[in-house]
């Protein structure tokens, strides 16, 4: 007698790549004529973000942009001034092989930044950012569903798995006009902007995923 084995094919999530890429940032900046001279540098910040990414033939290509913000004060002015510059880099990652339905997660973060004033009109900045990358794809795998014959006994447990994994990225723009109010002084210059996303509800309606959340925007100005 032979055992009769029933096999089923399920979709599993397979990790293609997991690692961290580092990117050094360098900026040699001379102040324009309409900027006051530097008396003291207050703070230097770097805000990295992923502008876009694409996957083709097992290679992940992404564009990393770093926004640099340097706050300084002048000798004859009580106001705080801000220098903003944007540096963009194109990087690639070998995923090893090509498969259908690749999903990639890219999380950038600043590592360190050093800034000094070479003279009253020149800034030298050195820093580094890193991007944590994880790429996965869905693959088919056979599992044993049941066994018959030779008085075989089986112990079954129900398992939930994804029949087909869907992954999508959509970029949209939010626009809002904020009034300072009569009690606050007029804005001379925007020094810093921060956005914090708060997760909300997500539901499927008529075959579409509807997501809802809040964005908290903070502005620092002089």
C-alpha positions in Angstrom: 0.0 0.0 0.0 1.1 3.5 -0.6 0.3 6.7 1.1 -1.7 9.3 -0.8 -0.5 12.8 -0.2 -2.5 15.9 -1.1 -0.4 18.9 -1.7 -1.5 22.6 -2.0 0.3 25.6 -3.3 0.4 28.7 -1.1 2.0 32.2 -1.4 4.8 33.0 1.0 6.7 36.2 1.5 10.4 35.9 0.7 13.1 38.4 1.7 15.3 39.4 -1.2 17.5 42.0 0.4 17.9 43.6 3.8 20.7 46.1 4.5 21.8 49.7 5.1 23.4 52.0 2.6 25.3 55.1 3.7 25.7 58.4 1.7 28.1 61.1 2.7 27.0 64.8 2.2 29.3 67.7 1.6 28.4 71.3 1.1 30.7 74.3 0.4 28.4 77.3 0.4 29.0 81.0 -0.2 26.3 83.4 1.0 24.6 85.5 -1.6 25.1 89.3 -1.4 21.6 89.9 0.0 22.3 87.6 3.1 23.9 89.3 6.1 27.4 88.1 7.2 27.7 85.2 9.7 28.4 86.1 13.3 27.6 82.7 14.8 26.2 79.4 13.6 23.3 78.3 15.8 22.3 74.9 14.3 22.7 72.7 11.2 20.2 70.0 10.3 19.8 67.5 7.5 16.4 66.0 6.5 16.7 63.1 4.1 13.8 61.7 2.1 13.2 59.2 -0.7 11.9 61.1 -3.8 11.3 58.0 -5.9 12.4 54.4 -6.6 12.0 51.8 -9.3 12.8 48.1 -9.7 14.0 46.6 -13.0 15.8 43.4 -13.8 16.6 42.7 -10.1 18.1 46.2 -9.5 16.5 48.7 -7.1 17.2 52.3 -8.1 16.2 55.2 -5.9 16.7 58.9 -5.6 17.7 60.3 -2.2 17.4 64.0 -1.5 18.8 65.7 1.5 17.6 69.1 2.6 20.2 71.1 4.5 19.1 73.8 6.9 21.7 76.1 8.6 20.5 78.6 11.2 22.9 81.5 12.0 22.7 85.0 13.5 24.4 88.2 12.2 26.3 90.7 14.3 24.1 93.7 13.8 20.7 92.0 13.6 18.6 90.3 16.3 16.9 88.1 13.7 17.8 84.5 13.0 18.6 83.7 9.4 18.3 80.4 7.5 20.3 78.9 4.7 18.6 76.1 2.8 20.2 73.8 0.2 19.0 70.6 -1.4 21.4 67.8 -2.5 20.2 64.8 -4.5 21.8 61.4 -5.1 20.9 58.4 -7.2 21.8 55.0 -5.7 21.3 51.4 -6.8 21.0 48.1 -5.0 21.5 44.6 -6.5 18.6 42.5 -5.2 20.1 39.2 -6.4 17.3 38.0 -8.7 14.1 39.1 -10.4 10.6 38.0 -9.3 7.1 39.3 -9.6 5.5 41.5 -7.0 8.6 43.0 -5.4 7.8 45.3 -2.5 10.5 47.6 -1.2 10.7 49.6 2.0 13.2 52.5 2.2 13.7 54.4 5.5 16.2 57.3 5.5 17.7 58.9 8.6 20.5 61.4 9.3 23.6 60.0 11.0 25.7 63.1 11.8 26.4 66.6 10.6 29.3 69.0 11.3 29.1 72.6 10.2 31.6 75.5 10.5 32.0 79.0 9.2 35.2 79.3 7.1 34.7 83.1 7.1 31.9 85.5 7.5 30.4 84.5 4.1 31.4 80.9 3.6 30.0 77.7 5.2 31.6 74.3 5.2 29.3 71.3 6.0 30.1 67.6 6.3 27.7 64.8 7.2 26.2 61.4 6.4 22.8 59.8 6.0 21.9 56.2 5.9 19.0 54.3 4.2 17.6 51.1 5.6 16.4 48.9 2.7 14.2 45.8 2.8 12.9 44.2 -0.3 10.5 41.2 -0.4 8.5 39.3 -3.0 5.8 36.7 -3.1 6.7 33.1 -4.1 4.8 29.9 -4.5 5.5 27.0 -2.2 4.0 23.5 -1.9 2.7 22.3 1.5 1.1 19.0 2.5 -2.6 19.4 3.0 -3.7 15.8 3.8 -2.4 12.2 3.9 -4.4 9.0 3.3 -3.6 5.3 3.6 -1.7 2.8 5.9 -3.8 3.9 8.9 -2.1 7.3 8.8 -3.3 9.8 11.3 -2.8 13.5 10.8 -3.1 16.5 13.1 -4.4 19.5 11.2 -4.1 23.2 12.1 -5.8 26.0 10.1 -3.3 28.4 8.6 -4.1 31.9 7.2 -2.0 33.1 4.3 -2.2 35.7 1.6 -3.5 34.3 -1.7 -2.0 37.3 -3.6 0.0 40.1 -2.1 -0.7 43.6 -3.5 1.7 46.5 -3.0 1.3 50.1 -4.3 2.8 53.5 -3.6 0.9 56.7 -4.3 2.3 60.3 -3.9 -0.1 63.2 -3.4 0.3 66.8 -2.5 -1.4 68.7 0.3 -1.9 72.4 0.2 -3.0 74.7 3.0 -2.9 78.4 3.8 -2.3 79.3 7.5 -3.1 82.7 8.9 -0.8 83.9 11.7 -3.4 86.1 13.3 -3.4 89.7 14.5 -1.6 88.8 17.8 1.5 87.3 16.2 4.2 89.4 14.4 4.6 89.1 10.6 6.9 86.4 9.2 10.3 87.5 8.1 11.7 84.1 7.1 10.7 80.5 7.4 13.4 78.7 9.5 12.1 75.2 9.9 9.1 73.0 8.8 8.2 69.7 10.3 5.4 67.3 9.3 4.2 64.4 11.4 1.8 61.9 9.9 -0.8 60.3 12.3 -2.3 57.0 11.1 -6.1 56.7 10.9 -8.6 54.3 9.4 -8.0 52.0 6.4 -10.9 50.1 4.8 -11.7 48.4 1.5 -14.7 49.9 -0.4 -15.8 48.5 -3.8 -12.5 46.9 -4.4 -10.5 50.0 -3.5 -8.5 50.8 -0.4 -9.5 54.0 1.3 -7.0 55.4 3.9 -7.6 58.3 6.3 -5.2 60.1 8.5 -4.0 63.5 9.8 -0.9 65.6 9.1 0.4 67.8 11.9 2.5 70.7 10.4 4.8 72.9 12.5 6.4 76.1 11.3 9.3 78.0 12.9 9.8 81.5 11.6 11.6 84.7 12.5 
